[in-house]
Amino acid sequence: MKLGIIGTGIIAQEFLSIAHHLEKTEMYALCSTKRSEKEARMLAQEYSINQVFTDYEDVLRSEADTVYLALPNHLHYSYAYRALLAGKNVIVEKPFTPAVEQAMALSRTAREKKLFLFEAVTTLHQPDYRRVKEFLPELGTIRLVQCSYSQYSRRYDRFKQGEILPAFDPACAGGALMDINIYNIHYTAGLFGKPSSIHYFPNIERGIDTSGVLLLDYGSFQCTLTGAKDCSAPCSCAILGDKGYLIQDSPANLCQGIRMVLNDGTQKTVKNHSYGHRMICEFLEFENMIHRGDLNTCYQYLDHSLCVCEIQTEARRMAGIVFPVEVEQVH
Ligand SMILES: NC(=O)c1ccc[n+]([C@@H]2O[C@H](COP(=O)([O-])OP(=O)(O)OC[C@H]3O[C@@H](n4cnc5c(N)ncnc54)[C@H](OP(=O)(O)O)[C@@H]3O)[C@@H](O)[C@H]2O)c1
């Protein structure tokens, strides 16, 4: 693929540091804001990217066949929609879109135009996450799922002093649910699909959730998903069944190393670090799907992203967190 990378922030730079693993991908263009052009030119030199743009339209007119949107959340929908209209495949950073209606519009457009559309969320592509799926039947009847991802954000210090960065800004569709608990939703929905009911209990400061607890009721079992940017604790995911439990002592975006302990004393441990950085396996999968023209698998992932977006949207709206960008026109 000929990739246009949009954004020069933290995640764009993290991606560039692993981009050499993508042998079938040309890093074709880097697009920044005007204020970050100097930084973009330095990155382009460091990573041998030929084209630097400060106008997104120039990327859409260029020979790039795929764009990677490493942008604040409120821009995901409009930038992805414009790219699809221009006939480009789209890889959009998590969380997919602020509102589920926007996600559905993107999905419709991608399918009509037979284009690839991915949400870049590392969870689903981690080798150990696949092993969780394999182990599930051995746990018997599932009773509880507990995912905890609480990571004190340095941006929270600035937030408390009144400097509102995108990750805490309602205007940028920020907050703990969108930024961090979204991984727990991906983890859980990837295993069990959509729950029968959803309740979100946020801690709200300056109109945004800085932490919160999401309860997902699946009828025969309950899930507690905790996500925080205003406090820290060891991260973990645990699945408890009547025949045993499975636990990982890493957050849902990493899913590195799992341990299954059954009531009869059987233990199984899996630790697969063979891919190194968490973004490598997800981007290798995107690259391979595009290379093979495998739209079917892409759309299976897309259906999952729609499910997660539906859960996220419902949870937020029930808790009274509504973003201005949600009332943006949906095509
Ligand atoms: N997958 C992961 O593990 C992971 C981790 C972190 C973040 N993310 C996701 O990645 C996205 C970006 O997060 P981040 O932490 O990288 O944010 P960030 O450091 O604030 O970077 C955002 C980038 O977007 C650019 N930008 C802002 N407005 C723009 C516009 N109108 N047109 C073009 N570019 C614009 C910014 O340029 P300026 O600097 O010039 O404003 C900056 O380069 C978020 O959706 C976040 O949820 C994913």
Ligand as a Chemical Component Dictionary entry (heavy atoms), coordinates in Angstrom:
data_LIG
# 
_chem_comp.id                   LIG 
_chem_comp.type                 NON-POLYMER 
_chem_comp.pdbx_formal_charge   0 
_chem_comp.three_letter_code    LIG 
# 
loop_
_chem_comp_atom.comp_id 
_chem_comp_atom.atom_id 
_chem_comp_atom.alt_atom_id 
_chem_comp_atom.type_symbol 
_chem_comp_atom.charge 
_chem_comp_atom.model_Cartn_x 
_chem_comp_atom.model_Cartn_y 
_chem_comp_atom.model_Cartn_z 
_chem_comp_atom.pdbx_ordinal 
LIG N1  N1  N 0  -3.514 3.033  19.400 1  
LIG C1  C1  C 0  -2.962 3.561  20.479 2  
LIG O1  O1  O 0  -2.296 2.895  21.277 3  
LIG C2  C2  C 0  -3.187 4.989  20.730 4  
LIG C3  C3  C 0  -2.430 5.600  21.696 5  
LIG C4  C4  C 0  -2.592 6.941  21.835 6  
LIG C5  C5  C 0  -3.520 7.602  21.058 7  
LIG N2  N2  N 1  -4.290 6.943  20.161 8  
LIG C6  C6  C 0  -5.299 7.657  19.354 9  
LIG O2  O2  O 0  -4.606 8.396  18.351 10 
LIG C7  C7  C 0  -5.277 9.628  18.132 11 
LIG C8  C8  C 0  -4.263 10.760 18.304 12 
LIG O3  O3  O 0  -3.756 10.716 19.615 13 
LIG P1  P1  P 0  -2.327 11.315 19.981 14 
LIG O4  O4  O 0  -2.092 10.935 21.379 15 
LIG O5  O5  O -1 -1.340 10.960 18.936 16 
LIG O6  O6  O 0  -2.688 12.890 19.917 17 
LIG P2  P2  P 0  -1.694 14.112 19.706 18 
LIG O7  O7  O 0  -0.338 13.776 20.199 19 
LIG O8  O8  O 0  -2.420 15.294 20.242 20 
LIG O9  O9  O 0  -1.590 14.221 18.106 21 
LIG C9  C9  C 0  -2.678 14.635 17.316 22 
LIG C10 C10 C 0  -2.149 15.057 15.961 23 
LIG O10 O10 O 0  -3.237 15.516 15.161 24 
LIG C11 C11 C 0  -2.857 16.756 14.547 25 
LIG N3  N3  N 0  -4.020 17.577 14.221 26 
LIG C12 C12 C 0  -4.828 18.242 15.073 27 
LIG N4  N4  N 0  -5.790 18.897 14.395 28 
LIG C13 C13 C 0  -5.566 18.657 13.091 29 
LIG C14 C14 C 0  -6.214 19.062 11.888 30 
LIG N5  N5  N 0  -7.294 19.863 11.908 31 
LIG N6  N6  N 0  -5.715 18.606 10.713 32 
LIG C15 C15 C 0  -4.624 17.808 10.679 33 
LIG N7  N7  N 0  -3.976 17.392 11.793 34 
LIG C16 C16 C 0  -4.442 17.807 12.969 35 
LIG C17 C17 C 0  -2.004 17.419 15.604 36 
LIG O11 O11 O 0  -1.256 18.468 15.050 37 
LIG P3  P3  P 0  -0.734 19.676 16.005 38 
LIG O12 O12 O 0  0.267  19.034 16.937 39 
LIG O13 O13 O 0  -0.135 20.641 15.066 40 
LIG O14 O14 O 0  -1.954 20.160 16.718 41 
LIG C18 C18 C 0  -1.154 16.227 16.043 42 
LIG O15 O15 O 0  -0.127 15.981 15.131 43 
LIG C19 C19 C 0  -6.435 9.684  19.122 44 
LIG O16 O16 O 0  -7.617 9.302  18.462 45 
LIG C20 C20 C 0  -6.071 8.660  20.179 46 
LIG O17 O17 O 0  -7.192 8.049  20.782 47 
LIG C21 C21 C 0  -4.097 5.674  19.978 48 
# 
loop_
_chem_comp_bond.comp_id 
_chem_comp_bond.atom_id_1 
_chem_comp_bond.atom_id_2 
_chem_comp_bond.value_order 
_chem_comp_bond.pdbx_ordinal 
LIG N1  C1  SING 1  
LIG C1  O1  DOUB 2  
LIG C1  C2  SING 3  
LIG C2  C3  SING 4  
LIG C2  C21 DOUB 5  
LIG C3  C4  DOUB 6  
LIG C4  C5  SING 7  
LIG C5  N2  DOUB 8  
LIG N2  C6  SING 9  
LIG N2  C21 SING 10 
LIG C6  O2  SING 11 
LIG C6  C20 SING 12 
LIG O2  C7  SING 13 
LIG C7  C8  SING 14 
LIG C7  C19 SING 15 
LIG C8  O3  SING 16 
LIG O3  P1  SING 17 
LIG P1  O4  DOUB 18 
LIG P1  O5  SING 19 
LIG P1  O6  SING 20 
LIG O6  P2  SING 21 
LIG P2  O7  DOUB 22 
LIG P2  O8  SING 23 
LIG P2  O9  SING 24 
LIG O9  C9  SING 25 
LIG C9  C10 SING 26 
LIG C10 O10 SING 27 
LIG C10 C18 SING 28 
LIG O10 C11 SING 29 
LIG C11 N3  SING 30 
LIG C11 C17 SING 31 
LIG N3  C12 SING 32 
LIG N3  C16 SING 33 
LIG C12 N4  DOUB 34 
LIG N4  C13 SING 35 
LIG C13 C14 SING 36 
LIG C13 C16 DOUB 37 
LIG C14 N5  SING 38 
LIG C14 N6  DOUB 39 
LIG N6  C15 SING 40 
LIG C15 N7  DOUB 41 
LIG N7  C16 SING 42 
LIG C17 O11 SING 43 
LIG C17 C18 SING 44 
LIG O11 P3  SING 45 
LIG P3  O12 DOUB 46 
LIG P3  O13 SING 47 
LIG P3  O14 SING 48 
LIG C18 O15 SING 49 
LIG C19 O16 SING 50 
LIG C19 C20 SING 51 
LIG C20 O17 SING 52 
# 
